[in-house]
């Protein structure tokens, strides 16, 4: 068993340690650079510019400031459009991205630097 004097020493040590960690945590918060870096965390995963008509969710999510949620929304919109309009290209120009919920003019401009919109029409099945 621990003698009362030893318990007091251990308790004082633990209180001091917790206090030290609390002060350190409050003074040394994680640093977030301002302004944000030009490239996102996953930008290096992009091999080249992507065609939004054929890109997968992980490929689109690798574009800076997109993420999995918006990439999923883009692909769901593309799949829905293709079901309703078979044989038509969903995204022919950058402004077509604004039909996707969550993409406005500023985000469309940012995304268009990472995307390519082929001029040729897709082959249709006869």
DSSP file (Angstrom, degrees, kcal/mol; ACC not computed):
  #  RESIDUE AA STRUCTURE BP1 BP2  ACC     N-H-->O    O-->H-N    N-H-->O    O-->H-N    TCO  KAPPA ALPHA  PHI   PSI    X-CA   Y-CA   Z-CA
    1    1 A X              0   0    0      0, 0.0     2,-0.4     0, 0.0     0, 0.0   0.000 360.0 360.0 360.0 154.4    0.0    0.0    0.0
    2    2 A X        -     0   0    0      2,-0.0     2,-0.1     1,-0.0     0, 0.0  -0.716 360.0-125.1 -88.6 133.0    1.0    3.6   -0.6
    3    3 A X     >  -     0   0    0     -2,-0.4     4,-2.3     1,-0.1     3,-0.5  -0.445  26.8-110.6 -73.0 152.0    1.6    5.7    2.4
    4    4 A X  H  > S+     0   0    0      1,-0.2     4,-1.9     2,-0.2     5,-0.1   0.831 118.4  55.0 -55.0 -34.4   -0.4    9.0    2.6
    5    5 A X  H  > S+     0   0    0      2,-0.2     4,-1.8     1,-0.2    -1,-0.2   0.903 108.9  47.0 -66.2 -40.4    2.8   11.0    2.0
    6    6 A X  H  > S+     0   0    0     -3,-0.5     4,-2.7     2,-0.2     5,-0.2   0.890 109.2  54.3 -68.4 -39.5    3.6    9.1   -1.2
    7    7 A X  H  X S+     0   0    0     -4,-2.3     4,-2.8     1,-0.2    -1,-0.2   0.916 108.3  50.1 -59.3 -42.6    0.0    9.5   -2.4
    8    8 A X  H  X S+     0   0    0     -4,-1.9     4,-2.6    -5,-0.2    -1,-0.2   0.891 110.5  49.2 -63.2 -40.9    0.3   13.2   -1.9
    9    9 A X  H  X S+     0   0    0     -4,-1.8     4,-2.4     2,-0.2    -2,-0.2   0.930 113.5  45.9 -65.5 -45.0    3.5   13.4   -3.9
   10   10 A X  H  X S+     0   0    0     -4,-2.7     4,-2.6     2,-0.2    -2,-0.2   0.917 113.8  49.3 -64.0 -43.4    2.1   11.3   -6.7
   11   11 A X  H  X S+     0   0    0     -4,-2.8     4,-2.5    -5,-0.2    -2,-0.2   0.910 111.8  48.4 -62.0 -43.5   -1.1   13.4   -6.7
   12   12 A X  H  X S+     0   0    0     -4,-2.6     4,-2.4     2,-0.2    -1,-0.2   0.901 111.6  50.5 -64.1 -40.4    0.9   16.7   -6.8
   13   13 A X  H  X S+     0   0    0     -4,-2.4     4,-2.5     2,-0.2    -2,-0.2   0.926 111.9  47.2 -62.4 -45.5    3.1   15.3   -9.6
   14   14 A X  H  X S+     0   0    0     -4,-2.6     4,-2.6     2,-0.2     5,-0.2   0.902 112.2  49.1 -64.8 -41.5    0.0   14.4  -11.7
   15   15 A X  H  X S+     0   0    0     -4,-2.5     4,-2.4     2,-0.2    -1,-0.2   0.916 112.8  48.3 -64.1 -42.4   -1.7   17.7  -11.1
   16   16 A X  H  X S+     0   0    0     -4,-2.4     4,-2.6     2,-0.2    -2,-0.2   0.907 112.1  49.1 -62.9 -42.6    1.6   19.5  -12.1
   17   17 A X  H  X S+     0   0    0     -4,-2.5     4,-2.5     2,-0.2    -2,-0.2   0.922 112.2  47.5 -63.8 -45.3    1.9   17.3  -15.2
   18   18 A X  H  X S+     0   0    0     -4,-2.6     4,-2.3     2,-0.2    -2,-0.2   0.902 112.9  49.6 -63.3 -41.3   -1.7   18.0  -16.3
   19   19 A X  H  X S+     0   0    0     -4,-2.4     4,-2.4    -5,-0.2    -2,-0.2   0.924 110.7  49.6 -62.9 -44.5   -1.3   21.7  -15.7
   20   20 A X  H  X S+     0   0    0     -4,-2.6     4,-2.6     1,-0.2    -2,-0.2   0.927 112.7  47.2 -59.6 -46.4    1.9   21.8  -17.7
   21   21 A X  H  X S+     0   0    0     -4,-2.5     4,-2.5     1,-0.2    -1,-0.2   0.867 111.2  51.6 -65.4 -36.7    0.3   19.9  -20.6
   22   22 A X  H  X S+     0   0    0     -4,-2.3     4,-2.0     2,-0.2    -1,-0.2   0.920 112.3  45.3 -65.9 -43.8   -2.8   22.2  -20.5
   23   23 A X  H  X S+     0   0    0     -4,-2.4     4,-1.9     2,-0.2    -2,-0.2   0.928 114.2  49.0 -65.2 -44.0   -0.6   25.4  -20.6
   24   24 A X  H  X S+     0   0    0     -4,-2.6     4,-2.0     1,-0.2    -2,-0.2   0.912 111.4  49.5 -62.1 -43.1    1.5   23.9  -23.4
   25   25 A X  H  < S+     0   0    0     -4,-2.5    -1,-0.2     1,-0.2    -2,-0.2   0.878 111.9  48.3 -64.8 -37.6   -1.6   22.9  -25.5
   26   26 A X  H  < S+     0   0    0     -4,-2.0     3,-0.3     1,-0.2    -1,-0.2   0.826 117.2  41.0 -74.2 -29.3   -3.2   26.3  -25.1
   27   27 A X  H  < S+     0   0    0     -4,-1.9     2,-0.3     1,-0.2    -2,-0.2   0.731 116.6  47.4 -89.2 -23.0    0.0   28.2  -26.1
   28   28 A X  S  < S+     0   0    0     -4,-2.0    -1,-0.2    -5,-0.2     3,-0.1  -0.521  73.4 168.1-120.6  63.7    1.1   25.9  -28.9
   29   29 A X        -     0   0    0     -3,-0.3     2,-0.1    -2,-0.3    -3,-0.1  -0.287  51.3 -78.0 -69.2 161.4   -1.9   25.3  -31.1
   30   30 A X        -     0   0    0      1,-0.1     2,-0.5     2,-0.0    -1,-0.1  -0.385  51.2-122.4 -61.1 136.5   -1.5   23.7  -34.5
   31   31 A X        -     0   0    0     -3,-0.1     2,-0.5    -2,-0.1    -1,-0.1  -0.709  24.2-168.8 -87.3 127.1   -0.3   26.3  -37.0
   32   32 A X        -     0   0    0     -2,-0.5     4,-0.0     4,-0.0    -2,-0.0  -0.971  25.2-126.7-114.3 116.1   -2.4   26.9  -40.1
   33   33 A X        -     0   0    0     -2,-0.5     2,-0.4     1,-0.0     4,-0.1  -0.303  22.2-121.6 -66.5 143.6   -0.6   28.9  -42.7
   34   34 A X  S    S+     0   0    0      2,-0.1     2,-0.2     1,-0.1    -1,-0.0  -0.995  96.8  34.0-125.3 123.1   -2.2   32.0  -44.0
   35   35 A X  S    S-     0   0    0     -2,-0.4     3,-0.1     2,-0.0    -1,-0.1   0.579 104.6-115.6 -75.5 164.6   -2.7   32.2  -46.9
   36   36 A X        -     0   0    0     -2,-0.2    -2,-0.1     1,-0.1     4,-0.1  -0.258  40.4 -86.5 -63.6 152.9   -3.4   28.6  -47.6
   37   37 A X        -     0   0    0      1,-0.1    -1,-0.1    -4,-0.1     4,-0.1  -0.274  32.3-125.0 -60.9 148.6   -0.9   26.7  -49.9
   38   38 A X  S    S+     0   0    0     -3,-0.1     2,-0.4     2,-0.1    -1,-0.1   0.870  95.7  53.4 -64.0 -37.8   -1.6   26.9  -53.6
   39   39 A X  S    S-     0   0    0      1,-0.1    -2,-0.1     2,-0.0    24,-0.1  -0.804  86.6-126.0-101.5 141.2   -1.7   23.2  -54.0
   40   40 A X    >   -     0   0    0     -2,-0.4     3,-1.3    22,-0.1     4,-0.3  -0.162  34.2 -95.3 -73.8 175.3   -3.9   20.9  -51.9
   41   41 A X  T 3  S+     0   0    0      1,-0.3     3,-0.3     2,-0.1    -1,-0.1   0.815 125.0  38.7 -63.1 -31.2   -2.7   18.0  -49.9
   42   42 A X  T >  S+     0   0    0      1,-0.2     3,-1.6    19,-0.2     4,-0.3   0.224  81.0 108.6-105.6  14.4   -3.5   15.5  -52.6
   43   43 A X  G X  S+     0   0    0     -3,-1.3     3,-1.6     1,-0.3    -1,-0.2   0.815  71.3  64.1 -62.8 -30.3   -2.5   17.7  -55.6
   44   44 A X  G 3  S+     0   0    0     -3,-0.3    -1,-0.3    -4,-0.3    -2,-0.1   0.700  89.9  68.7 -67.4 -17.3    0.6   15.5  -56.3
   45   45 A X  G <  S+     0   0    0     -3,-1.6     2,-0.5    17,-0.2    -1,-0.3   0.665  76.8  98.1 -75.0 -15.3   -1.8   12.6  -57.0
   46   46 A X    <   -     0   0    0     -3,-1.6     3,-0.1    -4,-0.3    13,-0.0  -0.627  52.7-171.9 -76.9 121.6   -2.9   14.3  -60.2
   47   47 A X        -     0   0    0     -2,-0.5     2,-0.3     1,-0.2    -1,-0.2   0.868  66.5 -35.5 -78.7 -37.9   -1.1   12.9  -63.2
   48   48 A X  S    S-     0   0    0     66,-0.1    -1,-0.2     0, 0.0     2,-0.1  -0.861  92.6 -42.0-163.1-170.3   -2.5   15.5  -65.7
   49   49 A X        -     0   0    0     -2,-0.3     2,-0.3    -3,-0.1    66,-0.3  -0.477  62.0-132.9 -71.7 146.0   -5.6   17.4  -66.3
   50   50 A X  B     -a  115   0A   0     64,-2.4    66,-3.1    -2,-0.1     2,-0.7  -0.727   4.7-131.4-104.9 148.6   -8.8   15.3  -65.9
   51   51 A X    >>  -     0   0    0     -2,-0.3     4,-2.0    64,-0.2     3,-1.8  -0.887  15.7-152.9 -91.5 114.3  -11.8   15.0  -68.1
   52   52 A X  T 34 S+     0   0    0     -2,-0.7    -1,-0.1    64,-0.5    26,-0.1   0.658  91.4  66.4 -65.8 -12.2  -14.8   15.4  -65.8
   53   53 A X  T 34 S+     0   0    0     38,-0.2    -1,-0.3     1,-0.1    37,-0.1   0.682 119.5  17.8 -79.5 -17.3  -16.9   13.3  -68.1
   54   54 A X  T <4 S+     0   0    0     -3,-1.8    -2,-0.2     2,-0.1    -1,-0.1   0.500  94.1 116.9-129.4  -9.7  -14.8   10.2  -67.4
   55   55 A X     <  -     0   0    0     -4,-2.0     2,-0.1     1,-0.1    -5,-0.0  -0.284  58.2-127.3 -68.0 148.0  -12.9   10.9  -64.1
   56   56 A X     >  -     0   0    0      1,-0.1     4,-2.4    19,-0.0     5,-0.2  -0.381  27.4-101.1 -87.0 169.5  -13.5    8.8  -61.1
   57   57 A X  H  > S+     0   0    0      1,-0.2     4,-2.8     2,-0.2     5,-0.2   0.931 122.2  48.8 -59.0 -48.2  -14.4   10.1  -57.6
   58   58 A X  H  > S+     0   0    0      1,-0.2     4,-0.9     2,-0.2    -1,-0.2   0.879 111.4  50.7 -62.5 -34.5  -10.8    9.6  -56.2
   59   59 A X  H  4 S+     0   0    0      2,-0.2     3,-0.4     1,-0.2     4,-0.3   0.930 114.3  42.7 -66.5 -44.4   -9.4   11.4  -59.3
   60   60 A X  H >< S+     0   0    0     -4,-2.4     3,-1.6     1,-0.2     7,-0.2   0.880 109.9  57.8 -68.8 -37.4  -11.7   14.4  -58.9
   61   61 A X  H 3< S+     0   0    0     -4,-2.8     6,-0.9     1,-0.3     5,-0.3   0.731  94.8  67.0 -65.6 -21.1  -11.2   14.4  -55.1
   62   62 A X  T 3< S+     0   0    0     -4,-0.9    -1,-0.3    -3,-0.4     2,-0.2   0.635  77.4 101.1 -75.0 -13.1   -7.5   14.8  -55.7
   63   63 A X  S X> S-     0   0    0     -3,-1.6     3,-1.7    -4,-0.3     4,-0.6  -0.549  91.4 -96.8 -70.8 133.9   -8.1   18.3  -57.1
   64   64 A X  T 34 S+     0   0    0      1,-0.3    -1,-0.1    -2,-0.2    -2,-0.1  -0.233 105.1  10.4 -54.7 138.3   -7.3   21.0  -54.5
   65   65 A X  T 34 S+     0   0    0     -4,-0.1    -1,-0.3     1,-0.1    -3,-0.1   0.612 107.6  92.9  67.4  18.7  -10.4   22.2  -52.6
   66   66 A X  T <>  +     0   0    0     -3,-1.7     4,-0.7    -5,-0.3    -5,-0.2   0.850  56.9 175.4-100.3 -67.0  -12.7   19.5  -53.9
   67   67 A X  H  X  -     0   0    0     -6,-0.9     4,-1.9    -4,-0.6     5,-0.2  -0.049  50.6 -66.4  81.7 171.7  -12.7   16.6  -51.5
   68   68 A X  H  > S+     0   0    0      1,-0.2     4,-2.5     2,-0.2     5,-0.2   0.858 126.6  55.6 -67.7 -37.8  -14.7   13.4  -51.5
   69   69 A X  H  > S+     0   0    0      2,-0.2     4,-2.0     1,-0.2    -1,-0.2   0.949 112.7  39.5 -64.9 -49.7  -18.1   15.0  -50.9
   70   70 A X  H  X S+     0   0    0     -4,-0.7     4,-2.5     2,-0.2    -1,-0.2   0.885 114.5  54.6 -68.4 -37.2  -18.0   17.4  -53.9
   71   71 A X  H  X S+     0   0    0     -4,-1.9     4,-2.3     1,-0.2    -1,-0.2   0.914 109.2  48.2 -60.9 -42.1  -16.4   14.7  -56.1
   72   72 A X  H  X S+     0   0    0     -4,-2.5     4,-2.6     1,-0.2    -1,-0.2   0.899 110.5  51.5 -64.1 -40.5  -19.2   12.4  -55.3
   73   73 A X  H  X S+     0   0    0     -4,-2.0     4,-2.4     2,-0.2    -2,-0.2   0.903 110.0  49.5 -63.0 -41.5  -21.8   15.1  -56.1
   74   74 A X  H  X S+     0   0    0     -4,-2.5     4,-2.5     2,-0.2    -2,-0.2   0.935 113.6  45.0 -63.6 -46.5  -20.1   15.7  -59.5
   75   75 A X  H  X S+     0   0    0     -4,-2.3     4,-2.7     2,-0.2    -2,-0.2   0.888 112.7  51.1 -67.6 -38.9  -20.1   12.0  -60.4
   76   76 A X  H  X S+     0   0    0     -4,-2.6     4,-2.4     2,-0.2    -1,-0.2   0.916 111.6  47.9 -63.7 -42.1  -23.7   11.5  -59.2
   77   77 A X  H  X S+     0   0    0     -4,-2.4     4,-2.7     2,-0.2    -2,-0.2   0.932 112.3  49.8 -62.2 -44.7  -24.8   14.5  -61.3
   78   78 A X  H  X S+     0   0    0     -4,-2.5     4,-2.4     1,-0.2    -2,-0.2   0.925 112.3  46.8 -60.5 -45.8  -22.9   13.2  -64.3
   79   79 A X  H  X S+     0   0    0     -4,-2.7     4,-1.6     2,-0.2    -1,-0.2   0.898 113.2  49.0 -64.5 -40.1  -24.4    9.7  -64.0
   80   80 A X  H  X S+     0   0    0     -4,-2.4     4,-1.7     2,-0.2    -2,-0.2   0.916 112.0  48.6 -64.6 -43.8  -27.9   11.2  -63.6
   81   81 A X  H  X S+     0   0    0     -4,-2.7     4,-2.4     1,-0.2    -2,-0.2   0.905 109.9  52.1 -62.2 -42.4  -27.4   13.4  -66.6
   82   82 A X  H  < S+     0   0    0     -4,-2.4    -1,-0.2     1,-0.2    -2,-0.2   0.828 107.3  52.6 -67.6 -30.9  -26.2   10.5  -68.7
   83   83 A X  H  < S+     0   0    0     -4,-1.6     3,-0.4     1,-0.2    -1,-0.2   0.889 116.3  39.5 -68.4 -38.0  -29.2    8.4  -67.8
   84   84 A X  H  < S+     0   0    0     -4,-1.7     2,-0.2     1,-0.2    -2,-0.2   0.774 128.2  31.4 -82.1 -27.2  -31.6   11.1  -68.9
   85   85 A X  S >< S-     0   0    0     -4,-2.4     3,-1.8    -5,-0.2    -1,-0.2  -0.601  80.2-165.9-131.1  70.2  -29.6   12.2  -72.0
   86   86 A X  T 3  S+     0   0    0     -3,-0.4     3,-0.1     1,-0.2    -3,-0.1  -0.304  74.2  19.7 -62.5 139.4  -27.8    9.1  -73.4
   87   87 A X  T 3  S+     0   0    0      1,-0.3     2,-0.3    -5,-0.1    -1,-0.2   0.353  98.9 112.4  86.7  -6.4  -25.1    9.8  -75.9
   88   88 A X  S <  S-     0   0    0     -3,-1.8     2,-0.4    -6,-0.1    -1,-0.3  -0.760  70.6-117.8-100.5 148.0  -24.6   13.5  -74.8
   89   89 A X        -     0   0    0     -2,-0.3     3,-0.2     1,-0.2    32,-0.0  -0.681  17.8-153.7 -81.4 132.9  -21.5   14.9  -73.1
   90   90 A X  S    S+     0   0    0     -2,-0.4     2,-0.7     1,-0.3    -1,-0.2   0.946  83.6  33.0 -73.0 -49.9  -22.3   16.2  -69.7
   91   91 A X        +     0   0    0      1,-0.1    -1,-0.3     6,-0.0   -38,-0.2  -0.901  59.6 155.4-115.7 103.7  -19.5   18.7  -69.4
   92   92 A X  S    S+     0   0    0     -2,-0.7     2,-0.3     1,-0.2    -1,-0.1   0.685  73.3  12.5 -97.9 -22.9  -18.6   20.4  -72.7
   93   93 A X  S >  S-     0   0    0     23,-0.1     3,-1.9     1,-0.0     4,-0.4  -0.962  85.5 -99.3-148.8 161.2  -17.1   23.6  -71.2
   94   94 A X  G >  S+     0   0    0     -2,-0.3     3,-1.8     1,-0.3     4,-0.3   0.833 116.9  63.1 -55.3 -35.1  -16.1   24.8  -67.7
   95   95 A X  G >  S+     0   0    0      1,-0.3     3,-1.3     2,-0.2    -1,-0.3   0.734  88.1  71.7 -65.6 -19.5  -19.4   26.7  -67.2
   96   96 A X  G X  S+     0   0    0     -3,-1.9     3,-1.5     1,-0.3    -1,-0.3   0.748  84.1  70.1 -65.4 -21.8  -21.3   23.4  -67.4
   97   97 A X  G X  S+     0   0    0     -3,-1.8     3,-2.0    -4,-0.4    -1,-0.3   0.767  81.8  72.9 -65.2 -24.2  -19.8   22.6  -64.0
   98   98 A X  G <  S+     0   0    0     -3,-1.3    -1,-0.3    -4,-0.3     5,-0.2   0.614  80.9  71.6 -70.4  -9.3  -22.0   25.3  -62.4
   99   99 A X  G <  S+     0   0    0     -3,-1.5     2,-0.4    -4,-0.2    -1,-0.3   0.673  81.5  90.0 -74.6 -15.5  -25.0   23.0  -62.9
  100  100 A X  S X  S-     0   0    0     -3,-2.0     3,-1.7    -4,-0.2     2,-0.1  -0.668  92.4-109.8 -83.1 132.9  -23.6   20.8  -60.1
  101  101 A X  T 3  S+     0   0    0     -2,-0.4     3,-0.1     1,-0.2    -2,-0.1  -0.414 103.8  29.2 -63.4 130.2  -24.8   21.8  -56.7
  102  102 A X  T 3  S+     0   0    0      1,-0.2     2,-0.6    -2,-0.1    -1,-0.2   0.379  95.2 104.7 100.2  -2.1  -22.0   23.4  -54.7
  103  103 A X    <   +     0   0    0     -3,-1.7    -1,-0.2    -5,-0.2     2,-0.2  -0.950  41.6 166.7-116.6 118.5  -20.1   24.8  -57.6
  104  104 A X     >  -     0   0    0     -2,-0.6     4,-2.6    -3,-0.1     5,-0.2  -0.447  54.7 -76.8-112.1-171.0  -20.3   28.6  -58.3
  105  105 A X  H  > S+     0   0    0      1,-0.2     4,-2.1     2,-0.2     5,-0.2   0.898 127.8  48.1 -58.8 -43.4  -18.3   30.9  -60.5
  106  106 A X  H  > S+     0   0    0      1,-0.2     4,-2.0     2,-0.2    -1,-0.2   0.933 115.2  43.6 -65.7 -45.7  -15.3   31.1  -58.2
  107  107 A X  H  > S+     0   0    0      1,-0.2     4,-2.7     2,-0.2     5,-0.2   0.878 110.9  56.0 -68.2 -36.1  -15.0   27.3  -57.7
  108  108 A X  H  X S+     0   0    0     -4,-2.6     4,-2.3     1,-0.2    -1,-0.2   0.923 108.3  48.1 -60.5 -43.3  -15.7   26.7  -61.4
  109  109 A X  H  X S+     0   0    0     -4,-2.1     4,-0.7     1,-0.2    -1,-0.2   0.908 112.6  48.5 -62.7 -42.2  -12.7   28.9  -62.3
  110  110 A X  H >< S+     0   0    0     -4,-2.0     3,-0.5     1,-0.2     4,-0.3   0.896 115.0  44.8 -66.0 -39.5  -10.5   27.1  -59.7
  111  111 A X  H >X S+     0   0    0     -4,-2.7     3,-2.0     1,-0.2     4,-0.6   0.845  99.6  69.2 -73.0 -33.6  -11.5   23.7  -61.0
  112  112 A X  H 3< S+     0   0    0     -4,-2.3     3,-0.5     1,-0.3    -1,-0.2   0.747  89.8  63.1 -63.2 -22.6  -11.2   24.5  -64.7
  113  113 A X  T << S+     0   0    0     -4,-0.7    -1,-0.3    -3,-0.5    -2,-0.2   0.734 109.0  41.5 -71.3 -19.7   -7.4   24.8  -64.4
  114  114 A X  T <4 S+     0   0    0     -3,-2.0   -64,-2.4    -4,-0.3     2,-0.3   0.443 108.5  73.7-102.7  -3.0   -7.3   21.1  -63.4
  115  115 A X  B  <  -a   50   0A   0     -4,-0.6     2,-0.4    -3,-0.5   -64,-0.2  -0.787  60.0-154.1-116.3 155.6   -9.8   19.9  -66.0
  116  116 A X        -     0   0    0    -66,-3.1     2,-0.6    -2,-0.3   -64,-0.5  -0.979   3.8-157.2-125.9 140.8   -9.8   19.3  -69.7
  117  117 A X        -     0   0    0     -2,-0.4   -23,-0.1   -66,-0.1   -66,-0.1  -0.866  19.8-140.5-120.4  95.0  -12.9   19.5  -71.9
  118  118 A X        -     0   0    0     -2,-0.6    -2,-0.0     1,-0.1     0, 0.0  -0.218   3.1-142.7 -58.6 142.1  -12.3   17.5  -75.1
  119  119 A X  S    S+     0   0    0      2,-0.1     2,-0.2     0, 0.0    -1,-0.1   0.718  74.1  90.7 -78.9 -21.5  -13.8   19.1  -78.2
  120  120 A X  S    S-     0   0    0      1,-0.1     2,-0.2     3,-0.0     3,-0.1  -0.481  78.9-121.1 -79.8 146.8  -14.8   15.8  -79.8
  121  121 A X        -     0   0    0     -2,-0.2   -33,-0.1     1,-0.1    -1,-0.1  -0.569  34.3-102.9 -80.6 147.2  -18.2   14.3  -79.2
  122  122 A X        -     0   0    0     -2,-0.2     2,-0.2   -35,-0.2    -1,-0.1  -0.374  41.4 -99.0 -69.0 150.6  -18.4   10.9  -77.6
  123  123 A X        -     0   0    0     -2,-0.1     2,-0.3    -3,-0.1    -1,-0.1  -0.498  38.6-144.1 -69.8 135.4  -19.1    8.0  -79.9
  124  124 A X        -     0   0    0     -2,-0.2     2,-0.3    -3,-0.1    -1,-0.0  -0.786  14.5-116.3-102.6 145.9  -22.8    6.9  -79.8
  125  125 A X              0   0    0     -2,-0.3    -1,-0.0     1,-0.1     0, 0.0  -0.583 360.0 360.0 -79.1 140.4  -24.0    3.4  -80.0
  126  126 A X              0   0    0     -2,-0.3    -1,-0.1     0, 0.0    -2,-0.0   0.391 360.0 360.0-106.0 360.0  -26.2    2.5  -83.0
